Amino acid sequence: MPRPGPPAGGARPGPPPGPRPTAAPAPVAETPAVAVEPSPVPHASTDPARWGRFEPDGTIYLFATEGERVVGSFQAGTPEEGLAHFARRFDDMLTETELLAARLATGGGDPKHALTSARALRDGLAEAAVVGDVAALGARLDELIVRAEEAVGAARHARDAQRSAAVARKEALAVEAEEMAAESTQWKQAGDRFKAILDEWRTIKGIDRKTDEALWKRFSKAREAFNRRRGSHFADLDRQRAGAKTRKEELVAEAESLTESEDWGPTAARYRDLMTEWKAAGRAQKDADDSLWQRFRSAQDAFFARRSAVFAERDSEFAANAEAKKALLNEAEKIDTRDADAARAALRDIQERWEAIGKVPRDDIRPLESRLRAVEEKVRDAADREWKRTDPEAEARVAQFRDRVAQFEAQAEKARAAGDARRAEEAERQAATWREWLETAQQAVEGR
């Protein structure tokens, strides 16, 4: 019975050799390279007759392990060309296998895609319309599948490690954000850090959607909490600055009202108090604060400039007064104290002129007053001596003491004449005591 011929114009193949590999998607993690030994499978196109034969009618047979099997027929040329055609189809499968092996060895493709393609080639090999060493190619594909399965496992491990690292990094960023949201008052630095965290966050990939959304909610919540705290802080700061501005405007108004004051001491003290209150008021907005400070300083400077001018004029007057009092002291220090009444009169005149002269510089007050006090003491001592010399009671005491001395001396003389030595010594001791008292009384009267 004749075999059916192929369609007009070409060979009629047997079962297709299997799906061709498509472009592998980019791996999530770097695919580890897998060592694949060079294939021992020979190319069939170099010696097609080694792996198959043909019939004159164009039927092509494959020498398989289980025996010959028909792989197709070829009517587009000679039977020899048909055998070569099916050998080239085998070489195409072999090339596709080696391409998968090469990509797997270099880590340049998706090992999962390589595994799927290798399995498809192997599963279709039993019915493939090819001529070649099918058994060797099957063994090569089995080996490739084992290596691809290992690469798939390694890639899965790498993805898991990458995912764990990505989750850990985002977890750390979320914790940092939460800490800043709860504690940081370095508003500028923390705000910049939140921006940097967000930029880094967007570069971290490879996390499952559920975990990524949970971590994002933590970070977003922390950022919003920080922004609320920062906004509240600056709102409070604005209120404080507004209050400081109002208070400083009041201080400026008072400072300007005091510029014409001539109550120098209390006004100067009030300006010092105003300065203390200014510092306690806090800072207003920079422009307003600077403007108010200039007004405050101008008012203060105007008052102290007026005070300095008045004090300079007064110091000149006080210096002249000091010179006048020095001349008066020179006159006072020459008062003759031998006549107490005349000395007191001269001192009174000097004291009246002293008061009429007026104030002197602060540094001259004590030295000038000390010299005047010395003159006053000198005149007072002279008057005391004069009074003591003319005091009747003092003269009476001197006469009394003199009489008692004479009395005891007479008793002593009488006792010695009577031979009473004990009474004579007693009387002499009494006379000696009264003699000392007499000398003291005489010194007081004479002013010695």
C-alpha positions, 0 to 999 in steps of 0.5 A: 500500500503506497504511503501518502505524500507530503503537501505540495512544495515541501516536507511533511514533518512529524510531531513538532519538536516542542515550543521555542523559548521566549524572552526571559523576564528580568529576575527579581534577584540575581540568578546564580550561575550554574556549572553545565558541562559541555554537551557530548551530543553530536550534530546530526547534519554532519552525518545524517545517515548515521542516525536515520535512513530514507526510502525512495518514496521520500519516507524518513526513518530515525534509528531510535533505541527501541528501533526505527520510527517514521519521522516524516516524508520529504517530497520537495527534493531528493530523499538525501535532502530530506534526510539532511532536512530532518537532521538540521531540525535535530541540530536546531533542537540541540542548539536551543538546548545548548543556548538554555544551558549557556544562559543557565551557566552564566546566570543570564536568564531566568532559571524558571523559564529555562526549566520550563523550556527544557522540560517542554523539549524533553517531553516532546522529544519522543515524538519529535520529527528529527534525525539525530542522537535523540537518546543523547539529547534526552540525557542532555535535557535531563541533566539540564533540567536537574541544573535548572531545578537547582538554579530555581532553588538558588534564585528562590533563596536569593529572592527570599534573602533579598526580600528579608533584607528589604523588609528589615531595611524598611522596618529600620526606616519605619522605626527611625521615623517613629522615633523622630516623630515622637521625640525630635525637636530638630525640625529642620534636620528631622524634616530633611531626614524624612525626605531622605528616608522617603527617597530611599524607601522608593528604591527598596523593592522585592517585598510582598504587597501586604507587608509593604503596605503595612510598613508604608502605613507605619512610616506615613503615620510617623511622618504625619505625626511629626508634621503635626508636632512641627506645625503645632510648634511653629504655631506656638512660636508664632503666637509667642513672637506676636506676644513678644512684639506686643510686649516690646512695643510697650517697653519701647513706648515707655523708654521713649517717654523717659528720654527727657527725664531729669530724675537721673538716678531713678530713670537710669534704674528704670532703664536697667529694669526695662532692659531686663524685661526686654530680654525676658519678653522673648524674640519677635519676628526678626524684622519687627524685633530689629526695628523695635530694638533700634527704637529702644536703644535710641531712646536709651542712648538719648537719655544717657547722653543728656545725663552724661552732658549734665554730669560732665558740667556738674563734675566741672563745677564740683572740681572747682568746689573741691579746689575752693574747699582745699583752700579753705582747709589750708586756712583752717589748718592755720587756726591758732588754738591758744585762744579757744574762743577765737579758735571756735569763732574762726572755725564757725566762719570756715564751716559756714563758708564750707557749706556755702561752697557746695558739693565736690566730686565723689572721690574728694569727699572723704579726704576733704571731710577728714581734713576738716574733722581733724581741724574741728577736733583740734579746736575742740581739744583746745576748748576742753583744755581751757575749760578744765583749767578754769573749772572750779570743781577741778581746782577744789579737788586739787586743793583737797588732794594737796591737803590730804598729802600734807596731812598724812606726811605730818602723821608720818613725821609725828609717828617717826618722832614717837618711834612708832615705825609701823604707823609711820610707814602706814601714813607714808603709804597713804601720803603716796597714794594721795600724791598720785591722785594729786598729780593726776588732778593737776594734769587734768586741770593743766591739760597735760 
